[in-house]
Amino acid sequence: MIVTRTPFRITLGGGGTDLPSFYREHGGYVFTMAINKYMYICLNRRPLAAPKIVIRYSNVETVDSIEEIKHPLAREALKLHDVRDHIELTSIADMPAKAGLGSSGAYTVGLLTAIRAYKRMPGAPQEVAEEACRIEIDILKDPVGKQDQYIAALGGFQELDIAKDGRVTATAAPVDFVMVNELVSKARMYYTGIQRSARAVLKAQSDAAAKEARPDHQRVVDSLLKIKGLGREIRTAFADRDLDRFAVLMDQHWMHKRAMSPGISLSVLDQLYDQTKKDFGVLGGKIIGAGGGGFVMLYSTKRGRELDEFMAGHRMPRVSFFPSMQGAKVVTDMSPFDDFDAVR
């Protein structure tokens, strides 16, 4: 039995510029942070008396071959590494799916890490991240970027510079414990209870950025160019230890993101956001992820407890988090050594 643990993430700046439709023309930049909310993948080799493949997630699949698996990420990850043994694969997450925390990227990276441990073929984090990108972007043609896979594999605070040819340069950003404590006390995360498909939001953005004939093409591209620049400014604010500046930039970041599409935000969230700025001194905020629901982050310097009560009154409870400095890792490997030749 092999168990892996892979962190979810919160984008701090530059989100959306990591999609191929944008970076292939302009290059991308994302500043992002892994958090201590995790995806767990358990991969277990089944006994010969049970000659089936079992995949457990929100559904349960029992199939004879990997080609029959309906879960696209599981199917393509197993095919990529030609794992055709009778295995049982189970995923469990600390946070709900479709909530803007990079769950699909965490799942793919965690599964690939488990498969590599199973085959005794460990890889560097960047290698695993690129495999995950290949599955999601190239094979499945999902309208996703490269941020989720890289931060899931690397952990910590990362700057991701994405060249026009898709190559990613990841640079770890040093953030000390004092600053981390300030960040988690002031940048508060709330669950809206609204689940949405990030793919729908991202596909609309990707199509607009890629197709010059669309009437919203230039508006989306201009917004993403500004978001890219704000991502770099947010990284500078962290380097300067100026989190209040980060909050102000986050507010600008969110205004530009909202301008791309009416589906990114919701009127009820916009109204709450405006009210929290007026009544609770919130300096900045954002919907985490592609938009449309999931989690929101609000930065409050003084009235955090009152803000928590206000959001809870609107059925949006606070969810605590802390940065996770480790990326995907194997936490349990109980495969017997004498099975090596069988799975190699």
C-alpha positions as CSV (number, residue, x, y, z in Angstrom):
1,M,0.0,0.0,0.0
2,I,1.2,3.5,-0.9
3,V,-0.3,6.7,0.4
4,T,0.7,10.2,-0.9
5,R,-0.2,13.6,0.4
6,T,-0.4,16.6,-1.9
7,P,-1.2,20.2,-0.9
8,F,-3.9,22.4,-2.3
9,R,-3.1,26.0,-3.1
10,I,-4.1,29.7,-2.9
11,T,-3.1,31.9,-5.8
12,L,-1.6,35.2,-4.5
13,G,-1.2,36.9,-7.9
14,G,-1.2,36.4,-11.6
15,G,-3.9,33.8,-11.8
16,G,-5.2,33.0,-15.3
17,T,-1.9,34.0,-17.0
18,D,-0.7,30.3,-16.8
19,L,-3.2,29.2,-19.4
20,P,-1.8,28.2,-22.8
21,S,-4.1,30.6,-24.6
22,F,-2.4,33.5,-22.9
23,Y,1.2,32.4,-22.2
24,R,1.8,31.3,-25.8
25,E,1.5,34.9,-26.9
26,H,2.5,36.9,-23.8
27,G,4.3,34.6,-21.3
28,G,2.7,34.0,-17.9
29,Y,3.6,34.8,-14.3
30,V,1.9,33.4,-11.1
31,F,2.8,33.9,-7.5
32,T,1.2,31.1,-5.5
33,M,1.2,29.4,-2.1
34,A,0.6,25.7,-1.1
35,I,-1.6,25.3,2.0
36,N,-2.0,22.7,4.7
37,K,-5.2,21.2,3.1
38,Y,-4.4,18.0,1.3
39,M,-5.4,15.4,-1.3
40,Y,-4.6,11.9,-0.2
41,I,-4.1,9.1,-2.7
42,C,-4.0,5.5,-1.6
43,L,-2.8,2.9,-4.2
44,N,-3.0,-0.7,-3.2
45,R,-2.1,-3.8,-5.2
46,R,-5.1,-6.2,-5.1
47,P,-4.7,-10.0,-4.5
48,L,-4.7,-12.3,-7.4
49,A,-8.1,-13.6,-6.2
50,A,-9.6,-10.2,-7.0
51,P,-8.7,-9.7,-10.6
52,K,-10.3,-6.3,-11.1
53,I,-9.2,-2.6,-11.0
54,V,-11.1,-0.5,-8.4
55,I,-11.2,3.3,-8.5
56,R,-12.8,5.0,-5.5
57,Y,-13.6,8.7,-5.5
58,S,-17.1,10.3,-5.4
59,N,-18.1,7.3,-7.4
60,V,-16.8,3.7,-7.4
61,E,-15.6,2.0,-10.6
62,T,-14.8,-1.7,-10.9
63,V,-13.3,-2.5,-14.3
64,D,-11.2,-5.1,-16.0
65,S,-8.7,-2.8,-17.7
66,I,-7.5,0.8,-17.4
67,E,-9.0,1.7,-20.7
68,E,-12.5,1.2,-19.2
69,I,-11.9,3.7,-16.3
70,K,-14.2,6.7,-16.6
71,H,-12.2,9.0,-14.3
72,P,-10.1,10.8,-16.9
73,L,-7.2,11.8,-14.7
74,A,-6.8,8.3,-13.1
75,R,-7.1,6.6,-16.5
76,E,-4.5,8.7,-18.3
77,A,-2.0,8.7,-15.4
78,L,-2.2,4.9,-15.2
79,K,-1.9,4.6,-19.0
80,L,1.1,7.1,-19.1
81,H,3.1,4.7,-16.8
82,D,1.5,1.5,-18.2
83,V,0.3,0.3,-14.8
84,R,-2.1,-2.6,-15.8
85,D,-1.9,-4.6,-12.5
86,H,-5.1,-5.2,-10.5
87,I,-4.9,-2.3,-8.1
88,E,-7.3,-0.4,-5.9
89,L,-7.0,3.4,-6.0
90,T,-8.7,5.7,-3.5
91,S,-8.7,9.4,-3.1
92,I,-9.7,11.5,0.0
93,A,-9.5,15.2,0.3
94,D,-9.6,17.7,3.2
95,M,-11.6,20.2,1.1
96,P,-14.5,19.9,-1.3
97,A,-13.9,19.6,-5.0
98,K,-14.9,22.5,-7.4
99,A,-13.9,25.1,-4.8
100,G,-11.0,26.9,-6.5
101,L,-8.1,25.3,-4.5
102,G,-6.5,23.3,-7.4
103,S,-8.0,20.0,-6.6
104,S,-7.6,18.4,-10.0
105,G,-3.9,19.4,-10.2
106,A,-3.4,18.0,-6.7
107,Y,-5.1,14.8,-7.6
108,T,-3.0,14.3,-10.7
109,V,0.3,15.1,-9.0
110,G,-0.6,13.0,-6.0
111,L,-1.5,10.0,-8.2
112,L,1.6,10.3,-10.3
113,T,3.7,10.4,-7.2
114,A,2.0,7.2,-6.0
115,I,2.5,5.5,-9.3
116,R,6.1,6.4,-9.4
117,A,6.6,5.0,-5.9
118,Y,4.7,1.8,-6.9
119,K,7.1,1.4,-9.9
120,R,10.1,2.4,-7.9
121,M,10.7,5.3,-10.3
122,P,10.8,8.5,-8.3
123,G,11.0,11.7,-10.2
124,A,11.9,15.3,-9.5
125,P,9.0,17.6,-8.5
126,Q,9.3,19.5,-11.8
127,E,9.2,16.3,-13.8
128,V,6.0,15.1,-12.0
129,A,4.4,18.5,-12.5
130,E,5.1,18.4,-16.2
131,E,3.7,14.9,-16.5
132,A,0.5,16.2,-14.8
133,C,0.4,19.2,-17.2
134,R,0.8,16.8,-20.1
135,I,-2.2,14.8,-19.0
136,E,-4.5,17.7,-18.3
137,I,-3.5,20.1,-21.0
138,D,-2.1,18.0,-23.9
139,I,-3.9,14.7,-23.6
140,L,-7.3,15.6,-22.1
141,K,-7.3,19.1,-23.6
142,D,-8.7,20.6,-20.4
143,P,-8.8,24.4,-20.3
144,V,-6.4,24.6,-17.3
145,G,-3.1,26.2,-16.7
146,K,0.2,25.1,-15.2
147,Q,0.0,26.7,-11.8
148,D,-1.8,23.9,-9.9
149,Q,0.4,21.1,-10.9
150,Y,3.6,22.9,-10.1
151,I,2.6,24.3,-6.7
152,A,1.2,20.8,-5.8
153,A,4.5,19.2,-6.6
154,L,6.8,21.9,-5.1
155,G,4.9,23.3,-2.1
156,G,5.8,26.5,-0.3
157,F,5.6,29.9,-1.9
158,Q,6.5,29.8,-5.6
159,E,7.1,32.3,-8.4
160,L,6.2,30.6,-11.7
161,D,7.5,32.3,-14.8
162,I,6.0,30.6,-17.9
163,A,7.7,31.1,-21.2
164,K,5.8,31.3,-24.5
165,D,6.9,27.7,-25.3
166,G,5.4,26.5,-22.0
167,R,8.6,26.0,-20.1
168,V,8.2,26.9,-16.4
169,T,10.9,28.4,-14.2
170,A,9.9,27.9,-10.6
171,T,11.6,30.1,-7.9
172,A,10.9,29.5,-4.2
173,A,10.1,32.7,-2.4
174,P,11.5,32.9,1.1
175,V,8.8,33.9,3.6
176,D,9.7,33.8,7.3
177,F,7.5,32.5,10.1
178,V,6.7,36.0,11.5
179,M,5.4,37.1,8.1
180,V,3.5,33.8,7.7
181,N,1.7,34.3,11.0
182,E,0.8,37.9,10.0
183,L,-0.6,36.6,6.7
184,V,-2.8,33.9,8.1
185,S,-4.2,36.2,10.8
186,K,-5.1,39.0,8.4
187,A,-5.9,37.2,5.1
188,R,-8.9,35.2,6.2
189,M,-10.5,32.5,4.0
190,Y,-14.3,31.8,3.9
191,Y,-16.2,29.0,2.2
192,T,-19.1,30.3,0.2
193,G,-20.8,26.9,-0.1
194,I,-21.0,27.4,-3.8
195,Q,-19.5,24.7,-6.0
196,R,-18.8,25.4,-9.6
197,S,-16.9,24.0,-12.6
198,A,-13.6,25.9,-13.0
199,R,-13.4,24.4,-16.4
200,A,-16.5,26.3,-17.6
201,V,-15.0,29.6,-16.4
202,L,-11.6,28.8,-17.7
203,K,-12.8,27.7,-21.1
204,A,-14.6,31.0,-21.6
205,Q,-11.5,32.9,-20.6
206,S,-9.3,30.7,-22.8
207,D,-11.5,31.0,-25.8
208,A,-11.7,34.8,-25.5
209,A,-7.9,35.1,-25.1
210,A,-7.2,32.8,-28.1
211,K,-9.7,33.9,-30.6
212,E,-9.1,37.4,-31.9
213,A,-12.4,37.5,-33.7
214,R,-14.4,37.4,-30.4
215,P,-15.7,40.8,-29.3
216,D,-14.3,40.2,-25.7
217,H,-10.8,39.2,-26.9
218,Q,-9.0,42.4,-26.3
219,R,-10.8,43.1,-23.0
220,V,-9.7,39.7,-21.7
221,V,-6.1,40.0,-22.9
222,D,-5.8,43.5,-21.5
223,S,-7.1,42.3,-18.1
224,L,-4.7,39.4,-18.1
225,L,-1.7,41.6,-18.9
226,K,-2.6,43.9,-16.0
227,I,-3.1,40.8,-13.7
228,K,0.3,39.6,-14.8
229,G,1.9,42.9,-13.8
230,L,0.0,42.9,-10.5
231,G,1.3,39.4,-9.8
232,R,4.8,40.7,-9.9
233,E,3.9,43.7,-7.8
234,I,2.4,41.4,-5.2
235,R,5.6,39.3,-5.1
236,T,7.5,42.6,-4.5
237,A,5.1,43.5,-1.6
238,F,5.9,40.1,0.0
239,A,9.7,40.7,-0.5
240,D,9.2,44.1,1.2
241,R,7.2,42.5,4.0
242,D,4.3,44.9,3.2
243,L,1.2,42.8,3.5
244,D,-1.1,45.8,3.6
245,R,0.2,46.7,0.1
246,F,-0.5,43.1,-0.9
247,A,-4.1,43.6,0.1
248,V,-4.5,46.8,-1.9
249,L,-3.0,45.1,-4.9
250,M,-5.3,42.1,-4.4
251,D,-8.2,44.4,-4.6
252,Q,-7.0,45.8,-7.9
253,H,-6.2,42.2,-9.1
254,W,-9.8,41.2,-8.4
255,M,-11.3,44.2,-10.2
256,H,-9.4,43.3,-13.3
257,K,-10.3,39.6,-13.0
258,R,-14.0,40.5,-12.6
259,A,-13.8,42.6,-15.8
260,M,-13.0,39.6,-17.9
261,S,-16.4,37.9,-17.5
262,P,-19.7,38.2,-15.6
263,G,-19.4,34.5,-14.7
264,I,-16.2,35.0,-12.6
265,S,-18.1,36.6,-9.7
266,L,-21.6,36.6,-8.3
267,S,-23.7,39.6,-7.4
268,V,-24.2,38.4,-3.8
269,L,-20.4,38.1,-3.3
270,D,-19.8,41.5,-4.9
271,Q,-22.3,43.1,-2.5
272,L,-20.8,41.3,0.5
273,Y,-17.3,42.4,-0.6
274,D,-18.3,46.0,-0.9
275,Q,-20.0,45.9,2.5
276,T,-16.9,44.3,4.2
277,K,-14.7,47.1,2.8
278,K,-17.1,49.7,4.1
279,D,-18.0,48.3,7.5
280,F,-15.0,46.1,8.6
281,G,-12.0,47.9,7.0
282,V,-11.2,45.1,4.5
283,L,-8.4,46.4,2.3
284,G,-8.7,43.8,-0.4
285,G,-10.1,40.4,-1.3
286,K,-10.7,37.9,-4.0
287,I,-12.4,34.7,-5.0
288,I,-9.8,32.0,-4.9
289,G,-9.4,30.2,-8.1
290,A,-11.1,30.7,-11.5
291,G,-14.2,32.3,-9.9
292,G,-17.9,31.6,-9.7
293,G,-17.9,30.5,-6.1
294,G,-15.7,28.3,-3.8
295,F,-13.6,30.2,-1.3
296,V,-13.1,33.9,-0.8
297,M,-10.2,35.6,0.9
298,L,-10.6,38.9,2.7
299,Y,-7.8,40.9,4.2
300,S,-8.7,42.6,7.5
301,T,-6.1,44.4,9.7
302,K,-8.2,45.0,12.9
303,R,-11.7,43.7,13.0
304,G,-11.1,40.0,12.1
305,R,-13.4,38.5,14.7
306,E,-16.3,40.8,13.8
307,L,-15.7,40.0,10.1
308,D,-15.8,36.2,10.9
309,E,-19.1,36.7,12.7
310,F,-20.5,38.7,9.8
311,M,-19.5,36.1,7.2
312,A,-20.8,33.3,9.3
313,G,-24.1,35.1,9.5
314,H,-24.2,34.8,5.7
315,R,-23.4,31.1,6.0
316,M,-19.8,31.5,4.9
317,P,-17.7,30.1,7.7
318,R,-14.0,30.9,8.1
319,V,-11.6,28.1,7.2
320,S,-8.2,28.3,8.8
321,F,-5.1,27.6,6.8
322,F,-1.4,27.7,7.0
323,P,1.3,27.5,4.3
324,S,2.6,24.0,3.5
325,M,6.3,24.1,2.8
326,Q,6.3,20.6,1.3
327,G,4.9,19.5,-2.0
328,A,3.6,16.1,-2.9
329,K,5.2,13.3,-0.9
330,V,4.9,9.6,-0.1
331,V,3.7,9.3,3.5
332,T,3.3,5.5,3.6
333,D,5.0,2.9,1.4
334,M,4.3,-0.7,2.6
335,S,5.1,-2.4,-0.7
336,P,7.1,-5.5,0.0
337,F,10.6,-5.4,-1.6
338,D,10.1,-8.8,-3.2
339,D,7.3,-7.3,-5.4
340,F,9.8,-5.1,-7.1
341,D,10.3,-7.3,-10.2
342,A,6.5,-7.7,-10.5
343,V,5.8,-3.9,-10.7
344,R,8.9,-2.7,-12.4
